[in-house]
């Protein structure tokens, strides 16, 4: 049941006004779901007033119309019982139907009475409907309806925001979850306007870079992102940016266009404990297919990812919006991330006017200056008690003092000391398992434990701290930074370091994180130097969880050189840090972050390179160091401000190295430098207190030209060295098409391409030149680019052959095609055939192609044959003679296949003669089978040739294995195909035979000879294939069995296969991989009784794990019907079971499917399970009960037992006392398991760290 599900009792507790409000909210939501304007819903007077019989009207013309049944609709709301006499009086006072109802019915609408007190039985409902029908003309009897309290509660289920409102109204809210309302300011009016100024303050980090949108434009983007079901949005920003108020305004129709429906909103703050966690609520909404917008405030990234997985499940109608104060570089999958920046001065001024109207203008200006765009700081100061001195003349320190006044004028010294101590760490616990953290900070503050707790509560009330579960944190960040700096200045250094020494490792890490945010604070820098310097706490990170290394990363903004020294020592000690190791991940992040600054780039990137060179091939697909290095060499979005000279110097060092792996890294980095399209480096949103951008960008065309000129100089150096020539060519060809789009780069790019060609024809270079022109089709093509393509065109027959018979045509772009959507393949095919025709006059080229299988020589053969038609024999003889002259080890037989294909289509008799001759020709004989099966359907004569070759002992296995590509002529009988199958089996090529029969799976019934051949094949077939991970072999064998083993004629072969499978399973020692699952399932379906009798003795042995797994196929999961027993009809399994019900019943109870999905997905016993239950044997019942424990599930840990409980409940009234007793015992057991697993499901509260 849905967690927020309201009840009829909730509706009954509403008074008159609340009941009308409930109906009004439901009608508005229904109108929106019907895509009707909100103005179509209007409200009358009080529900007890004389209002003409209608409280709420919904205009329109629609039938059906959801819960409203038909439009227009009129609802009379009553907070009282409505017996028939009351209905008659309500509808027809003085015996005459109200004119308002008459007009409504004549318009084709629906009249509804909604009683918040009625809870109807079926009989009572019929009586009330009859009373209503009796008041209206016969033609309109289907236009009246009655809704009781249960109907209204059920209607609320479809609209979660309304459901949450209802529960809140009757003082039964779901702990921590609420409908749309003033989430950000509980004490402010609900209808308070959302303030908007002209300042741009919202961006999408991965899409907008540094571009900011105005509030209304940004709100439209967020609303658009949340428009569809299963969508997910994450709103981030520093504390005090107004994120929660922004989220609230998304549902406000007064703000911008396209407001989200407020009736769908369910809001909760993850920082507070809840009886129902966000994940539990999300699963409930998804499982019940409720449409909702779930807003989770203070939602950590890990929780967000968990919620995204839930709301993206099939059938979900839930949209997710999470809010988090922490601005990191996390980009969750399937999520659009938005970041809210500082508020503009005008916005804060308007907010102060709204929330603190007594402030003078000069006071507001001073607060705005101090707040720095943070609305929370501005409000905290504005709403603090005012002293006699006022605000205008106060310094920043004095404004900060105002936050710590008590009794309106006196400083709260203890509060200030507690706040300073608490601000020294990013977050701390004052309860739970880490309560010692609060104790340590209490000592630093110099107060008692009780006072510390009281003052932390005071900070929470003042908005100067926040909580997440057991943890507390001083926020907003600016306040925390000021207080932490003040603490460092006032606390004795030795006292502070002594306290640090007794901090828990987690609190030490949190202290390091706070220090890293205090850039510019001298004391923070000095402490960081102590912690990272020789003998310092974090000078030699050794912990396996990576926390020490993370502390180094936090402190790096204060002492980057010392942080690099720590990293250098780690890399130098020779430890091979696997990709999964947390320490390695933190080390990588540290080096990437430090490399942002030009002064530290050289050392950081060199350390990254040393780490990258230790990566194994398997590690390059997960958190690869190389993937972090390469973006640093992009011309833009590099994530570093290292100069071009620095970055090219690093490439030069790597390219000149004696280490081939380092040279490879240099080549890859040079390729990155030549890129013009890229995703860029991971964004470094923050580094300590420093705001960062995407790195160095060329400021003008000259810098753009110089960058690529430097890169191309290094490409030309590679081209000048014979050992690296091909690598240089590869780089030049890959990047020239995109570089040609930049006019300032064209001269250097064209020069590099000419150097790469070296005065010879370069096929891939010409392809690149064509691609460049093709991309520039809509731009003005520069003369150098046009001239280069002309220079690089193929000019000789040898050039044409190299292009069209060796390269992949899909890489070619026809520069003459102005329309990019045109297919270049026909033109490429024409040129390939023309090149083939030209070979007819050049024996040297023909010999080269015949001796090299890398040529796609089929087109040569086709082109040559077409040019010689209709006289084909001379050309064939010439090709044979040339092949005989060179006798290569691996001849390119596709020349002859292409030639023969043309001959077959124009002179089939000659084609047969050529093939007959090839069988006796020592030159063509090695690939005669290939020629027989390619480029045409095989007829009876062709099959005879293939059979002759297969039976010839001189035919090699490699030649035989080409038979699988054969295509049979339609006239070829099954009996002849059966001969081929037998020949392949005799030649020890069952795999080819199975492949051929697999191609015939969709044909009609096979004739007896082919079925017999298939049975002989199955008898010889290897049943277990470890090299068949995808089960292709098994599926083909099962399909062949389905066609050949049915009926009495297949019994002997089926019995033999079953025996072999059982013997095979005995040898597997519990390993099911490689066993023929599909084939076994086919045998159970074709010969069920035989399969049962064969498997029973083996299945009785509990140690035969592999066979048991083969039969049940993990049927205990919540997706049943995989057991092989399911393929056996009841009329077969019932008598088989009756022969020995106890022994056989135990097997079936253990391995058969015991449940199936009934109505609404509810679990029901299968017919097989019902047979077993009827036996009434307690051992069999216990086996069924034990299976409730095994298998997998998804979602909550108690879901497995909750879903199976109805199975047992259905047996409580069973006629057999033994079954009833078992059911009672099993229900108690299930309830205990549900309780236990529910406890496990309790999610730990969210934390700041």
Phi, psi and omega in degrees: 000146180298135186299321183276006189307112174284163183242169175299325179297325176299316181295320182297334183278355180282143174275184185303309183295319179296323181293318177296318179299320177299312180297322180296315179297318180296318180293321178297318179293321179295320179298319180294320179293335177269005180061043177251143182300147180298332181291349179288343181260120180233154184244142177269218182268200180296149185296339180261001184278164175277090191245019179082012174090359182223125177268322184228133178242142174236110183283163178138184178214092186203137175207127357285169183220053177062224182294338180279351175069312179198148179248147001293159180228146176230133182240128171258117185262131182226127175264053182203164173291149183231076176292168182309317179299321178296322178297314181298318179293320181294316184278325187225071176299137183062024174081005182240129180300133182304140178301325181297323180287319179301313180297321179297315182291321180295332178281003180085013185270188183236135175254128185233132168257125179245112180254123179277000180250336182286145172221091200275140162278171181297319181296316180297321179298316180299322179296316183290320177297321179297322178296321178291316181299326181293346182264352185243156178301155183303327183291346185242019186292338178269014183248019177237152180208155179232128178247127176260186183298324179291321178298317180295320178296319179294322177298321179298331182303327181286346185229092189300325178296320177293320179298317179295321178297315181300312181297324179292320181296325183264019176060035176229049182291154172284122188313115174089357182238137186213162179281186179298135181183193181282072184297324188275340182215092189297331186266003181265158179300145183293331184264017180296134186291147175275128185273133181230135173239187184271356183291138176274123187214011179232136178216163172253105190306322185275348184246322190263355185055239181261006181283132181250145177255152172294165186300316182290319177296315179297322178296322176297321178295318179293317178298320178296320180294334181260014187287328186258160177294153178062021177273159182218132179229142177238123180252118184238168178156161180296158177299136179093007179275349180089031184293315182294320178294324176297315179298321178298320182289342178301336183258004185267115183292345180280348185250107177066194181250155174074036181300144175290154182289117181296337180291348180267351190281134169228119186245141174208149178259113183291349179286348181249147179297144182223145175290332176240117183286162176304319181294319179296316179296317180298316179298319180297315179298317181291314182299324181268006177054043178272134176279127184200158168246111183265119180250120180241111181274156182052047186261118179292161183298320181296318178294322178301314180298322177297317181292323179299316179300324181289311186286347178268007179293151181305138179085357183292140175241017184264136173250142188242131171231116176249151183233136178213140182283338189278125179260099178243190181261018181287131177234089184296151177293152174056034184222138171260121185260133175237146178236129180262126183262185181304145177284151176285162182297321180297321181294315179295323178298315179295323179294320178293322176298322182286317188261339179223067188294346182278350180290141175284161182301315181297324179293319178297318180299318181293319178296320180299317179299317184287323187291333178061038178087003182261113184293326182293319178297316180301314181291322180300320180286318183295325184267357177288158179302140182266131176271177182291333183287340183078198188245329193304315186270006184283143171280172181302318180298323180288325175296321177296324179299326182300335181285348185236038175267150171231153182055031173074346182214333185268137177296138175268090187298316181295320178299318181294319180293318178296318180296320179297314181296318180294328182285347179292342177239157182291321178201157182209162179252143176239006177204175180079202186293336184252033182298337180298337178297316178296324179297317180297320180287329176300317179296320179296322181286341179072033179233172177282166180298319181295316179297319180302313180296319180297318183287326175296319176298322178297318178299321177298317181294325181279358182077018180259006176207160177226162179234147170222105182061233180280347187266152175231152178213139175283124181214158003292167184302323182296319178297315180299320180294317179299315182294319179296318178297321178296320179297317180297327181283329187263330182280137174301136185299316182294326177295317180294315183291328175296316178297320179299322181297333180260000174298151171292158178306323180292320180289327174299319177297319180294323176297318179297323180295318179294318180302318182298341179271000184253044177299137182093351177265115187301317182297322180295318179296318181296319179293320178299319179296324177292316184291330182262343183285179182308126180079000180289162184303324184247021182284338181221079181297127182228349185293147184283342181271359175080005183293320179297319180292328177292324177297320176300319180295321178296323184276347184304322178301334180272328183217069186297325181293316178295323177296321177294324177297319177299315180297320180298319180294322180295316180291324185286339185283359173083001179294135178268105184272110181295158186298332183277348188289127181301324181298320180295320179296318178293322178297317179298314181297319179301311184294322178296319181291319181290328180293353179298320181275136183300325185291340181249000186298313188302311182291318183295316183289330177291321176294321177298320179296318179297323176292318182297325182290344177271352183292136172274167181303323183290335184277348184282353178260357182223114178051047184291136175294321179303321181295339177269334180285313191301319178300337179295345182254013171282154180289335178216164183054039185275343183076015178212150174257018173301141183289160175304321180299319179297315186288322177288332175294321177296318177299317180298319179299317182290319181292332182269003183287155174279346181277118182298328179292322178291323177296322178298319177297320178298318177298316181294320178295322176296321175298321178296323179293336180271355183291145172240349176232127183193160178281335180091173180286162174300132183294135174258088185297318182216151178215102191063228176265006185271131174274135185239156175247196187274005176108192183293137173232147173293130185276345179203180182295329181297316179292325175298314179298316183294322180301306183289331175298317178297317179297318183288332173302318181289329174295319181293330174296320177296321181293334182283346181256120181304329181289334182243012183303310184294325177295318177296318177300319181299316179295317182297312182293324183291326189252347181300316182304322180280325179293330180295347178278355180249105185307323183288343182262344187304313182304314181292323180293318179294318178300318180296320179295322179293320177296320180297321180292325176061032178077005178245169177283130183235099186304312182291332175294319178294320176303316180296320178296320176295318181298320180298313178296321181297321178291332182268019188302326183261002179249172176283116181282126181287154182299319179299323180292318178295316182295323181297317180299321180294319180297326189266000180296150173293133183243344181239168177298321179299322177296315181299319180296316180299322181286305194270345179252359180236322184273162178279121182299333182296342179275355184265134174242127181283113184293347179278349181275110177284335181265113185296336183282350181291148181272123181274355185298315181303319180293320178296320180295319179299318181291325178295317179294323178295321177296320178297320179296323181292336180296341180300344181247010183222098182293326182297316179294319180298317179299318181298318181290318181297333183268357186232104181294349181288344176284139172276077193277358177303321181289330175298313179298316181296313181297319180296316181296319181294326180287339183260350183304143004265011181264096189265333189300315181300318180296319177298315180298322180295315179299320180295319181296318180296321179294321180295330181290323187262331177044062181287161177294321179233089181291151178273088185290346183293341173300312182289325179296316179295319179298314183294327178299319178293318179298318180301320184285335184248333181217073186300327180295319177295322179300317178298319181295320179296321179291320177300318181292324181298328181295334181254006185260120183294340178282316185264345184304323183299335178235029179295322179297319179299317179296328181289330188256356183256156174054050174155158177279142183272121177264190185298319181292319179295323179294324178299320178296316181297319180296320179299317181291322179296324182276354180280122181299340181284345180289128183277159176304322181298322178293318182296328186286357176274356184294334188297343181272008182296145171239126184275141171293148182297337183276353184284124183286157178299327181297322179289321177296326177298324177299319179296318179299314180297321180295319178294320178296317179295329179274010179063042176234057182295332181297320178294320179297317180295321179297316179299314180292330177297328178291340182266016186298325185268002178290172175289193181300142178278147176284157185309317181300321181288323177296320179296318179296322179297321179294322177294324177296313181299327180293332181264350189287139172285126188270338182245123181232105177290339180268023182236063186296333182269359176074020181296316179301313181297317180296319179294318179298320179295320180294320178295320178297318179302325183275338191240347187250005181286153175077178181302327184294338181262001186296315183298315180294321179295318179299318179296318179295319179299317178299318180293322179294319179296316178295322179295317179297329179293331182274352188279345179053046175090354181266119182271341183299132181096345177286149185280083183296309184296320179295316179298319179296321177296320179294321176296324180285321184284320184225071188298315183295318178298318180295318178300312182295324182288319186277336187306308182301323181287325183285337179297329180283112182297341183280350181277066188299320184296315180293320180296320177293326178296325182279313185276338178048044177057049185284358180284349179293170182281009172245087189283190174079024176260345181298142179295336179295340181292339180280355185264124181297153180300324183289350175263315187284330182297307178295326177297318178294323183295337182293328178206074191298326184287307183292313182287326178297324179297320179295313182294323179295327182280329190240344181275163176288125184256349178219160176218164181274123177261210181299138178057028177076007182289140180286137176225151177296141174284161175305322179297315180296322179295323174301316182292321179296323181297335178297325176076017181275127184294328178296317179295318178297321179295324177297316176300317180296323179297331182288345175297337184273333191263159179103183182250171178203173177229157179086217183296150181291335180271358185299324181301318184278325178297318182290335182267349181299319179301333177300315182285323179303325182294347183259004184295333180250025181295143182295337182273123182298327180295321179291319179297317180297318178296319180298317180297316179295319182291324178297317178298319179295315180298319180297322178293321179291321179297316179297317181295312182292327177299322178295320177297328184285348180299120185278141176295147181296155177295158182224158173285327182225000000 
